[in-house]
Every structure is written in structure tokens, then in C-alpha cells.
Amino acid sequence: MFRDWLDDIAHQEVQREALASGRYVCATAGMPDQVVGSGAAYLYVSLSCRPLVTRRLGGVGRKGPHQGEVPP
């Protein structure tokens, strides 16, 4: 199912670029399967990913003179 995607380095790069630019990506695969009590069925699996948007709070994560940095 996803082995084809795993080997498709060019498509993975396209998806990485989409995520880096803030877009959602999805990969869907299907295959025949057997469902107990129901017989043959077709199974679909979908994986999706979206970028997380984070904000820095004022002063959080910044270095200042108290942390050894010389102010400009």
C-alpha cells in the first residue's frame, strides 16, 4: 500500500514543500481484504498531515543580556 509512496522520493519532496508552505497533504491507499463475517471487502487507509502554526509569546525563547548575550 504505502510502499510505493515510500519509494517515491520525488513525491515526498513535493509533499514536504507543501507542508513548508502551510498546505495540508494526504496519502490514500486501497487494497482487497477479508472482513470476518462479511467476506471480501476493499480496505482504504488514509494518512494526512497539516502544519502546526505556533506563535512565540513576547520574550519567550529570546536571548537577552541576562543569558550572556550582549545587547546591540
C-alpha positions in Angstrom: 0.0 0.0 0.0 2.3 2.8 1.2 5.4 1.1 0.0 5.0 2.8 -3.4 4.8 6.2 -1.6 7.9 5.3 0.5 9.9 4.7 -2.7 8.6 7.8 -4.4 11.2 10.3 -3.2 10.2 13.0 -5.7 6.6 13.0 -4.5 7.7 13.1 -0.9 9.7 16.2 -1.7 6.5 17.8 -3.2 4.6 17.0 0.0 7.5 18.4 2.2 7.4 21.6 0.2 3.6 21.8 0.5 3.9 21.4 4.3 6.6 24.0 4.5 4.4 26.5 2.7 1.5 25.8 5.1 -0.6 23.4 3.0 -2.3 20.1 4.0 -1.1 16.8 2.5 -2.8 13.4 2.3 -1.9 9.9 1.1 -4.6 7.3 0.5 -4.1 3.6 -0.4 -6.5 0.8 -1.0 -6.3 -3.0 -1.1 -8.5 -6.0 -1.1 -9.2 -7.5 2.4 -11.3 -10.1 4.1 -13.8 -9.0 6.8 -14.7 -11.7 9.3 -18.4 -12.5 8.9 -18.8 -10.3 5.7 -16.4 -11.8 3.2 -14.4 -9.9 0.7 -14.1 -6.1 1.1 -11.8 -3.3 -0.1 -9.8 -1.5 2.6 -8.9 2.1 2.3 -6.3 3.8 4.5 -5.7 7.5 4.5 -2.9 9.4 6.3 -2.9 13.1 6.5 -0.7 15.8 7.8 -1.1 19.5 8.3 1.5 22.0 9.5 1.1 23.4 13.0 1.1 27.1 13.4 2.8 28.3 16.5 3.3 31.8 18.0 6.0 32.9 20.1 5.0 34.9 23.2 6.8 38.2 23.7 10.2 37.4 25.3 9.8 33.7 25.3 12.7 31.9 23.6 14.7 35.1 23.1 18.1 35.6 24.5 18.9 38.7 26.4 21.8 40.2 28.3 20.9 38.1 31.4 21.6 35.0 29.3 25.1 36.0 28.2 24.2 37.9 25.0 25.5 41.4 24.5 22.7 43.8 23.5 23.1 45.6 20.1 
